[in-house]
Amino acid sequence: MKVTTFEATVENGIIKLPEHVQLPEKTRVYVVIPGVDVQPAYYARSPRLVHPEQAADFVKEVIEEHKNAGLR
């Protein structure tokens, strides 16, 4: 497998190669990023209250119905 390297930059999340580099569509490329720690793009956090003292406002009340409560 022949390997060629080019230096590129990232602009608005898009990898920009130098103007003189023309690659055919569907060309497989490999990106090597030297000296940069890449953080995960997305991280779903658990919701947190801005004011934890308001937690009592969100207490659930469980009401159990009889087995046939919806039947007449």
Backbone bond lengths (Angstrom), bond angles and torsions (degrees), N, CA, C in turn:
res aa  C-N    CA-C-N  psi(-1)  N-CA   C-N-CA  omega(-1)  CA-C   N-CA-C  phi
1 M - - - 1.446 - - 1.529 108.50 -
2 K 1.306 117.01 126.92 1.456 122.43 177.99 1.525 108.72 -83.16
3 V 1.329 117.11 138.94 1.460 122.08 -179.16 1.519 109.37 -125.15
4 T 1.322 116.13 132.44 1.459 122.92 175.53 1.521 107.89 -126.41
5 T 1.316 117.29 140.13 1.468 119.76 179.99 1.519 110.49 -116.31
6 F 1.341 114.95 147.07 1.456 122.80 175.70 1.524 107.74 -136.14
7 E 1.301 116.28 148.47 1.459 120.00 173.15 1.522 108.03 -90.57
8 A 1.316 116.79 134.21 1.466 121.65 -178.15 1.522 108.98 -134.48
9 T 1.329 116.08 170.89 1.472 122.12 176.56 1.521 108.76 -127.83
10 V 1.318 115.92 160.09 1.456 121.54 176.64 1.519 107.67 -105.76
11 E 1.333 116.71 125.14 1.462 122.78 177.83 1.519 107.92 -128.30
12 N 1.326 116.44 117.92 1.469 122.22 -178.37 1.524 111.87 53.66
13 G 1.328 116.08 39.89 1.451 120.96 177.14 1.517 115.22 79.49
14 I 1.323 118.27 5.33 1.462 122.02 -179.64 1.521 108.92 -113.69
15 I 1.339 116.10 132.94 1.463 120.70 178.38 1.519 108.19 -77.78
16 K 1.325 116.42 121.91 1.465 122.67 -178.54 1.520 109.36 -109.04
17 L 1.317 115.74 116.30 1.457 121.52 174.46 1.521 109.25 -84.92
18 P 1.319 118.25 160.59 1.458 120.12 175.49 1.533 110.54 -57.12
19 E 1.334 116.96 151.19 1.461 121.74 -175.30 1.523 113.21 -58.77
20 H 1.330 118.31 -31.84 1.462 120.34 -177.39 1.533 113.47 -74.66
21 V 1.336 117.61 -9.18 1.457 121.03 -178.90 1.531 108.91 -90.76
22 Q 1.312 116.14 117.97 1.467 122.18 178.00 1.529 108.25 -120.51
23 L 1.319 116.84 114.58 1.462 121.52 -179.76 1.526 109.46 -106.88
24 P 1.315 117.27 141.22 1.470 119.74 176.19 1.527 110.55 -65.42
25 E 1.320 116.96 152.62 1.467 121.55 176.58 1.520 109.51 -56.71
26 K 1.331 116.05 146.82 1.465 124.46 178.01 1.523 113.61 66.50
27 T 1.346 117.06 16.86 1.460 119.84 175.29 1.524 108.82 -67.61
28 R 1.308 116.88 130.85 1.465 121.20 176.96 1.519 108.08 -78.82
29 V 1.333 116.57 129.47 1.456 121.53 179.27 1.525 108.72 -127.82
30 Y 1.310 116.42 158.25 1.458 123.45 176.23 1.523 107.33 -123.32
31 V 1.310 116.94 133.06 1.459 121.53 -177.86 1.524 108.66 -106.86
32 V 1.329 116.68 123.23 1.459 122.95 176.59 1.519 106.25 -114.10
33 I 1.318 117.14 126.18 1.465 121.14 -176.40 1.527 108.39 -115.54
34 P 1.328 117.53 104.07 1.471 119.60 -177.88 1.531 112.01 -81.22
35 G 1.321 115.23 135.92 1.462 120.99 170.88 1.517 116.41 67.46
36 V 1.327 118.74 23.91 1.463 120.56 -179.85 1.526 108.60 -130.43
37 D 1.324 116.66 129.34 1.459 120.69 172.58 1.513 107.63 -88.11
38 V 1.311 116.92 117.90 1.460 121.30 -179.30 1.516 108.34 -91.95
39 Q 1.314 116.43 122.62 1.455 122.70 178.67 1.523 109.15 -87.24
40 P 1.338 117.71 150.91 1.464 119.32 175.79 1.529 110.09 -56.83
41 A 1.312 116.53 139.62 1.462 121.16 -176.58 1.520 112.01 -69.01
42 Y 1.333 117.13 -36.39 1.456 120.30 -176.38 1.515 109.60 -128.05
43 Y 1.306 115.04 141.76 1.446 120.99 176.50 1.514 107.63 -143.41
44 A 1.318 117.23 112.11 1.463 121.17 -179.78 1.519 108.56 -86.76
45 R 1.305 115.95 114.11 1.455 120.82 -179.98 1.516 109.80 -98.03
46 S 1.306 115.41 157.18 1.454 120.36 174.55 1.517 108.57 -72.22
47 P 1.333 116.67 144.95 1.469 118.09 179.11 1.523 110.93 -64.89
48 R 1.294 115.94 145.39 1.464 122.42 178.90 1.530 108.34 -129.26
49 L 1.313 114.57 146.00 1.466 119.46 176.21 1.519 109.73 -79.21
50 V 1.310 115.82 137.87 1.457 119.83 175.52 1.522 109.01 -66.32
51 H 1.329 115.72 -37.95 1.461 121.70 179.37 1.532 107.88 -119.77
52 P 1.344 118.40 92.45 1.465 121.03 -176.71 1.527 114.14 -56.19
53 E 1.304 117.10 -23.70 1.466 119.57 179.09 1.533 111.91 -65.95
54 Q 1.332 118.19 -12.98 1.458 121.95 177.96 1.533 112.43 -87.59
55 A 1.313 118.41 5.72 1.462 121.93 -177.21 1.521 111.91 -57.45
56 A 1.320 118.06 -33.72 1.466 121.39 -179.86 1.526 111.51 -61.58
57 D 1.324 118.81 -24.95 1.468 121.95 178.58 1.530 112.26 -68.77
58 F 1.336 117.34 -13.50 1.455 121.27 -175.17 1.534 112.71 -113.68
59 V 1.321 117.53 19.68 1.454 121.28 179.38 1.528 108.73 -71.96
60 K 1.342 115.66 132.85 1.463 120.62 179.83 1.523 109.96 -84.73
61 E 1.321 114.79 144.41 1.453 120.73 174.06 1.523 106.45 -115.07
62 V 1.323 117.24 122.78 1.457 121.94 -178.87 1.521 108.50 -97.55
63 I 1.326 115.63 124.08 1.461 121.27 177.81 1.521 106.81 -115.70
64 E 1.319 116.29 117.33 1.459 120.31 -179.54 1.515 109.36 -92.36
65 E 1.334 116.38 132.17 1.454 121.77 177.81 1.522 108.13 -101.57
66 H 1.323 115.11 158.67 1.457 119.36 177.90 1.520 109.20 -68.83
67 K 1.318 116.87 158.60 1.457 123.66 -174.93 1.528 111.62 -53.34
68 N 1.327 119.00 -39.68 1.464 123.30 -177.13 1.526 111.52 -109.64
69 A 1.299 119.10 31.44 1.471 121.79 -174.40 1.512 112.13 -62.07
70 G 1.319 119.43 -29.74 1.463 120.82 -176.68 1.518 113.09 -89.70
71 L 1.322 118.83 -3.86 1.478 121.43 -178.43 1.495 110.44 -94.32
72 R 1.333 116.09 148.25 1.482 120.60 175.97 1.493 109.73 -113.26
